[in-house]
Amino acid sequence: MRVLMLNDRLSARGGADRHLIAILHHLTGRAQTLLAVGHDDRSLPDAERPGLGRWLRLKGLERQGLSPRGGAAACKRLQGLISDWRPDVIHLHNLMDPLLLETAAATGRALMTVQDHRCFCPGLGKLTPQGAICHTPLGPSCLGCFADQDYAQRLLDLTRRRLKALTGLRRLLVLSGYMADELTAVGLDPGRVRVLPPFVQGLEPARPAVAPTHHLLACRLVERKGVLIACQAALLLAGGPPLVVAGDGPLAGEVARLAGQSQGRLVFVGWADRGRMSRLLAGAASLWLPSLWAEPFGIAGLEALALGVPVVASAVGGVEDWLQDGVNGLLTAPGDAPALARAAGRLAGPEGRRLGAAGAAGVARLFGHNELMERLLTQYRQVATRA
């Protein structure tokens, strides 16, 4: 089977990027693949690149669709690649230009992993301007999330075009039940939506037998990830391990400033590659996932659980697909820094070790790559045969 993968970029910086890399790695020997990306941000280490198989850069795949300029040329390049390589299946990932989505859909053999909210939310990932989770489906009320109404209307129109383009795809894969519910809420056929969670890839298989030295927050440093809430919680920790923050993004400077004033309760280490992340997790009493937005899944938490590190997370989005309060971690209300600090304190002791062990067993049982890859290959076969 020949599978053409399409993504906006080649990167190792986000959960969606790591998910794509893991799929390519595990398709080796099972399918012939070609990955086409719009650009390469060079964050994927050279040592990991051979696992991608054959890949190339196709100008225009990084288009978001807001500007019509260059869309026709990008579609022509994609049509040429499809014609030349003749894939049995086209698997779309973070491809956001409606014209490109329509081009792939026109083949009749395309499916897409819908990684986030951009096909059904023109705003901040199902967050209201007040910072609360939005439960209102796509519609005119979305305009209230923006001060500039002309820009808001353009984004709303773009989101509607993306959503319409999805109707032409044979299958829509999502990582969580939450995302499946969101797609069906905006009118997509539930019979074409399949939940296929990610699996852990590329971290060390076990934790060293050392006492935990810190709690860990590892994410893109943006407000919707709850980064500042985590910093507030770190300052409330009553003794015990400090919080280490790993990542980069717009809030990096603010996190560094707060760390400098925290008397050691908050430590900022910047961006961490996979090797460094494994080491940080090995010494972690807990991983924090204090998201304010509705996480589509939260793969960083699954990676931590696989190593026996318990997770404290906001009860949002797809998180509850894999995190059960009191079973393999703890759930808190989004935006509640005191509750986050109290939960972290619990996880720094024997309760954390118990929940971490349960989490590792659960990941091994429910998120093994062999079973999940067979489920993905079943979807490929059905799309290729138009079943």
C-alpha positions as CSV (number, residue, x, y, z in Angstrom):
1,M,0.0,0.0,0.0
2,R,1.2,3.5,-0.9
3,V,0.4,6.2,1.6
4,L,1.0,9.9,0.9
5,M,1.2,11.9,4.2
6,L,0.6,15.7,3.9
7,N,1.5,18.1,6.7
8,D,2.1,21.8,7.0
9,R,5.6,21.4,8.4
10,L,8.4,19.0,9.5
11,S,8.8,19.6,13.2
12,A,9.2,18.0,16.6
13,R,7.8,20.8,18.6
14,G,4.1,19.8,19.1
15,G,2.1,16.8,20.0
16,A,0.6,16.6,16.6
17,D,4.1,16.6,15.0
18,R,5.2,13.8,17.3
19,H,2.1,11.8,16.5
20,L,2.9,12.0,12.8
21,I,6.5,11.0,13.3
22,A,5.4,8.0,15.4
23,I,3.0,6.9,12.7
24,L,5.7,7.0,10.0
25,H,8.1,5.1,12.2
26,H,5.6,2.3,12.7
27,L,4.5,2.1,9.1
28,T,8.0,1.0,8.2
29,G,7.6,-2.5,6.7
30,R,3.8,-2.2,6.7
31,A,3.3,0.4,3.9
32,Q,5.3,2.5,1.4
33,T,5.1,6.1,2.5
34,L,6.0,9.5,1.2
35,L,5.8,12.5,3.5
36,A,5.3,16.0,1.9
37,V,5.6,19.1,4.1
38,G,5.4,22.8,3.5
39,H,8.5,23.7,5.4
40,D,11.1,22.3,7.8
41,D,11.7,24.2,11.0
42,R,14.8,22.0,11.8
43,S,13.6,21.1,15.3
44,L,13.6,17.4,14.4
45,P,17.1,16.0,15.3
46,D,19.1,14.5,12.4
47,A,19.2,11.2,14.3
48,E,15.4,10.8,14.0
49,R,15.1,11.8,10.4
50,P,15.8,8.4,8.8
51,G,12.7,7.0,10.6
52,L,10.6,9.3,8.4
53,G,11.3,7.3,5.3
54,R,11.2,9.3,2.0
55,W,10.0,12.9,2.4
56,L,10.1,16.1,0.4
57,R,9.1,19.8,0.7
58,L,6.1,20.9,-1.4
59,K,5.8,24.6,-1.4
60,G,2.3,25.8,-0.3
61,L,1.3,23.0,2.2
62,E,1.9,25.5,5.0
63,R,-0.9,27.7,3.7
64,Q,-3.6,28.5,6.3
65,G,-6.1,29.7,3.7
66,L,-6.8,33.2,4.9
67,S,-5.1,34.8,1.8
68,P,-6.2,33.5,-1.6
69,R,-2.9,34.5,-3.1
70,G,-0.9,31.5,-4.3
71,G,-3.6,29.0,-3.6
72,A,-4.1,27.9,-7.2
73,A,-0.4,27.3,-7.6
74,A,-0.2,25.2,-4.4
75,C,-3.1,23.1,-5.5
76,K,-1.5,22.5,-8.9
77,R,1.7,21.3,-7.2
78,L,-0.2,19.0,-5.0
79,Q,-2.2,17.6,-7.9
80,G,1.1,17.0,-9.7
81,L,2.5,15.1,-6.7
82,I,-0.6,12.9,-6.5
83,S,-0.5,12.2,-10.2
84,D,3.2,11.3,-10.2
85,W,3.3,9.2,-7.0
86,R,-0.2,7.6,-7.4
87,P,-0.9,6.9,-3.7
88,D,-3.6,4.4,-2.6
89,V,-4.4,6.6,0.4
90,I,-3.8,10.2,1.2
91,H,-3.5,11.0,4.9
92,L,-3.9,14.6,5.8
93,H,-2.6,16.0,9.1
94,N,-2.2,19.7,9.8
95,L,-3.3,20.9,6.4
96,M,-5.5,24.0,6.8
97,D,-6.1,25.6,3.4
98,P,-9.6,24.6,2.2
99,L,-8.4,24.5,-1.4
100,L,-5.7,21.9,-0.5
101,L,-8.3,19.9,1.5
102,E,-10.6,20.0,-1.5
103,T,-7.8,18.9,-3.8
104,A,-7.0,15.9,-1.7
105,A,-10.7,15.1,-1.2
106,A,-11.4,15.1,-5.0
107,T,-9.3,11.9,-5.3
108,G,-11.9,10.0,-3.3
109,R,-9.1,8.3,-1.3
110,A,-8.3,10.8,1.4
111,L,-8.7,10.8,5.2
112,M,-7.6,13.4,7.8
113,T,-6.5,13.3,11.4
114,V,-8.3,16.4,12.8
115,Q,-5.7,17.4,15.4
116,D,-7.2,20.6,16.8
117,H,-10.1,23.1,16.7
118,R,-9.3,25.1,13.6
119,C,-11.9,23.3,11.4
120,F,-14.8,24.2,13.8
121,C,-13.6,27.2,15.8
122,P,-12.3,30.5,14.4
123,G,-11.2,31.8,17.8
124,L,-8.8,30.6,20.5
125,G,-9.5,26.9,20.5
126,K,-13.0,26.8,22.0
127,L,-12.1,29.5,24.6
128,T,-14.4,32.5,25.2
129,P,-12.8,36.0,25.5
130,Q,-13.3,35.6,29.3
131,G,-11.1,32.5,29.3
132,A,-13.9,29.9,29.8
133,I,-14.4,26.8,27.8
134,C,-16.8,27.5,24.9
135,H,-19.7,25.1,24.4
136,T,-21.4,27.0,21.5
137,P,-21.1,25.4,18.0
138,L,-19.7,27.3,15.1
139,G,-21.9,30.2,14.1
140,P,-22.5,34.0,14.1
141,S,-21.9,34.1,17.9
142,C,-18.2,33.4,17.2
143,L,-17.9,37.0,16.0
144,G,-18.2,38.1,19.6
145,C,-14.7,36.7,20.3
146,F,-13.0,39.4,18.3
147,A,-12.7,43.2,18.5
148,D,-12.1,43.6,14.8
149,Q,-15.3,42.4,13.1
150,D,-14.0,42.5,9.6
151,Y,-11.2,40.1,10.6
152,A,-13.6,38.0,12.6
153,Q,-15.9,37.6,9.6
154,R,-13.0,36.5,7.4
155,L,-11.9,33.9,10.0
156,L,-15.5,32.7,10.4
157,D,-15.8,32.3,6.6
158,L,-12.5,30.5,6.5
159,T,-13.5,28.1,9.2
160,R,-16.8,27.3,7.4
161,R,-14.8,26.6,4.2
162,R,-12.5,24.2,6.1
163,L,-15.5,22.5,7.7
164,K,-17.2,22.1,4.3
165,A,-14.0,20.7,2.8
166,L,-14.0,18.0,5.5
167,T,-17.3,16.6,4.2
168,G,-15.5,15.4,1.1
169,L,-13.0,13.2,3.0
170,R,-13.6,9.5,3.3
171,R,-12.7,9.3,7.0
172,L,-12.1,11.8,9.8
173,L,-9.8,10.5,12.5
174,V,-9.7,12.2,15.9
175,L,-7.6,11.5,19.0
176,S,-10.4,11.6,21.6
177,G,-14.1,11.2,22.2
178,Y,-14.3,15.0,22.9
179,M,-13.1,15.8,19.4
180,A,-15.5,13.3,17.9
181,D,-18.4,15.0,19.7
182,E,-17.2,18.5,18.5
183,L,-17.2,17.4,14.9
184,T,-20.6,15.8,15.0
185,A,-22.0,18.9,16.9
186,V,-21.2,21.0,13.8
187,G,-22.9,18.6,11.4
188,L,-20.4,16.1,10.2
189,D,-21.5,12.5,9.7
190,P,-20.7,10.5,12.8
191,G,-20.4,7.4,10.6
192,R,-17.2,8.8,9.1
193,V,-15.6,9.9,12.4
194,R,-13.3,7.4,14.1
195,V,-11.5,7.9,17.4
196,L,-7.9,6.7,17.1
197,P,-5.8,7.8,20.1
198,P,-2.0,8.4,19.7
199,F,0.6,6.1,21.2
200,V,3.9,6.9,23.0
201,Q,7.0,7.1,20.8
202,G,10.6,8.0,21.4
203,L,11.1,8.2,25.2
204,E,13.1,6.0,27.4
205,P,11.1,2.9,28.4
206,A,11.5,3.1,32.2
207,R,12.3,5.5,35.0
208,P,15.6,5.2,36.9
209,A,15.2,4.3,40.5
210,V,15.9,7.8,41.9
211,A,13.9,10.0,44.2
212,P,11.9,12.7,42.3
213,T,13.6,16.1,42.4
214,H,11.0,18.3,40.7
215,H,7.5,18.6,39.2
216,L,7.4,19.3,35.5
217,L,5.5,21.5,33.1
218,A,6.5,20.8,29.4
219,C,4.6,22.6,26.7
220,R,4.4,25.6,24.4
221,L,4.5,28.6,26.6
222,V,1.2,30.3,25.7
223,E,-1.6,31.5,27.9
224,R,-4.1,28.8,26.9
225,K,-1.8,26.1,28.2
226,G,-2.2,27.5,31.7
227,V,1.5,28.4,32.0
228,L,0.9,31.4,34.3
229,I,-1.5,29.4,36.4
230,A,1.2,26.8,36.8
231,C,3.7,29.5,37.9
232,Q,1.3,30.8,40.5
233,A,0.8,27.2,41.8
234,A,4.6,26.7,42.0
235,L,4.8,29.7,44.3
236,L,2.1,28.1,46.5
237,L,4.0,24.8,46.9
238,A,4.5,24.1,50.6
239,G,8.0,22.8,50.5
240,G,8.9,19.7,48.5
241,P,10.1,19.6,44.9
242,P,10.0,22.8,42.8
243,L,8.4,23.2,39.4
244,V,10.6,22.9,36.4
245,V,9.2,24.6,33.2
246,A,10.5,23.3,29.8
247,G,9.4,24.9,26.6
248,D,9.4,28.0,24.5
249,G,6.9,30.5,23.2
250,P,5.6,34.0,23.8
251,L,5.5,33.7,27.6
252,A,9.1,32.5,27.9
253,G,10.4,35.9,29.1
254,E,7.7,36.2,31.7
255,V,8.3,32.6,33.0
256,A,12.1,33.4,33.2
257,R,11.3,36.6,35.2
258,L,9.0,34.8,37.6
259,A,11.6,32.0,38.1
260,G,14.2,34.6,39.0
261,Q,12.0,35.9,41.8
262,S,10.7,32.5,43.1
263,Q,13.5,31.6,45.5
264,G,14.0,28.3,43.8
265,R,10.3,27.2,43.7
266,L,10.2,27.7,40.0
267,V,13.0,26.8,37.5
268,F,12.9,27.6,33.8
269,V,15.1,25.5,31.5
270,G,13.9,26.5,28.1
271,W,13.2,24.2,25.2
272,A,14.0,20.5,25.8
273,D,14.6,18.0,23.0
274,R,13.5,14.3,23.4
275,G,16.6,13.2,25.1
276,R,16.5,16.0,27.7
277,M,12.8,15.5,28.1
278,S,13.3,11.8,29.0
279,R,15.8,12.9,31.7
280,L,13.4,15.5,33.0
281,L,10.6,13.0,33.2
282,A,12.9,10.5,34.9
283,G,13.3,12.8,37.9
284,A,9.7,14.2,38.0
285,A,7.3,13.7,40.8
286,S,4.5,14.7,38.5
287,L,3.7,16.2,35.1
288,W,1.4,19.2,35.1
289,L,-1.1,19.8,32.3
290,P,-3.0,22.9,33.6
291,S,-4.7,23.8,30.3
292,L,-7.3,26.5,30.1
293,W,-8.5,25.5,26.6
294,A,-10.1,22.2,25.7
295,E,-7.1,20.0,24.9
296,P,-7.9,17.7,21.9
297,F,-6.0,15.0,23.8
298,G,-2.9,16.0,25.8
299,I,-0.2,13.5,24.5
300,A,2.4,14.9,26.9
301,G,0.4,13.4,29.7
302,L,0.3,10.0,28.1
303,E,4.1,10.1,27.6
304,A,4.5,10.9,31.3
305,L,2.2,8.0,32.4
306,A,4.1,5.6,30.2
307,L,7.2,6.3,32.4
308,G,5.2,5.9,35.6
309,V,5.0,9.7,36.2
310,P,1.6,10.7,37.5
311,V,-0.2,13.6,35.9
312,V,-2.2,16.5,37.4
313,A,-4.4,18.0,34.7
314,S,-7.3,20.3,34.1
315,A,-10.5,18.4,33.4
316,V,-10.9,19.8,29.9
317,G,-11.4,18.4,26.4
318,G,-10.0,15.0,25.6
319,V,-7.9,14.7,28.8
320,E,-10.5,12.5,30.5
321,D,-10.1,9.9,27.7
322,W,-6.9,8.8,29.4
323,L,-6.7,10.4,32.9
324,Q,-9.0,9.1,35.6
325,D,-9.0,11.1,38.8
326,G,-7.6,9.1,41.7
327,V,-6.7,6.2,39.4
328,N,-3.6,7.3,37.4
329,G,-3.5,11.0,38.3
330,L,-5.5,13.9,39.6
331,L,-7.9,16.3,37.9
332,T,-8.5,19.9,38.8
333,A,-10.7,22.7,37.6
334,P,-9.0,24.9,34.9
335,G,-7.5,28.1,36.3
336,D,-7.4,27.0,39.9
337,A,-3.8,27.5,41.0
338,P,-4.3,26.5,44.7
339,A,-6.0,23.3,43.7
340,L,-3.1,22.6,41.3
341,A,-0.6,23.2,44.1
342,R,-2.5,20.9,46.5
343,A,-2.7,18.1,43.9
344,A,1.0,18.4,43.2
345,G,1.7,18.1,46.9
346,R,-0.2,14.8,47.0
347,L,1.6,13.4,44.0
348,A,5.0,14.2,45.6
349,G,4.5,11.4,48.1
350,P,3.4,7.7,48.2
351,E,0.1,8.5,46.4
352,G,2.0,9.7,43.4
353,R,4.0,6.5,43.2
354,R,0.9,4.4,43.3
355,L,-0.9,6.5,40.7
356,G,2.2,6.5,38.5
357,A,2.5,2.7,38.5
358,A,-1.2,2.4,37.7
359,G,-0.7,4.9,34.8
360,A,2.2,3.0,33.3
361,A,0.2,-0.3,33.4
362,G,-2.8,1.4,31.8
363,V,-0.8,2.9,28.9
364,A,0.8,-0.5,28.2
365,R,-2.6,-2.1,28.1
366,L,-4.6,0.5,26.2
367,F,-2.2,2.5,24.0
368,G,0.1,-0.1,22.6
369,H,1.3,0.8,19.1
370,N,0.7,-2.6,17.5
371,E,-3.1,-2.5,18.1
372,L,-3.4,1.2,17.2
373,M,-1.4,0.7,14.0
374,E,-3.7,-2.2,13.0
375,R,-6.7,0.1,13.5
376,L,-5.1,2.8,11.4
377,L,-4.2,0.3,8.6
378,T,-7.9,-0.9,8.7
379,Q,-9.0,2.7,7.9
380,Y,-6.4,2.9,5.1
381,R,-7.7,-0.3,3.5
382,Q,-11.3,0.8,3.7
383,V,-10.4,4.2,2.1
384,A,-8.3,2.5,-0.6
385,T,-11.1,0.1,-1.5
386,R,-13.8,2.8,-1.0
387,A,-15.6,0.6,1.5
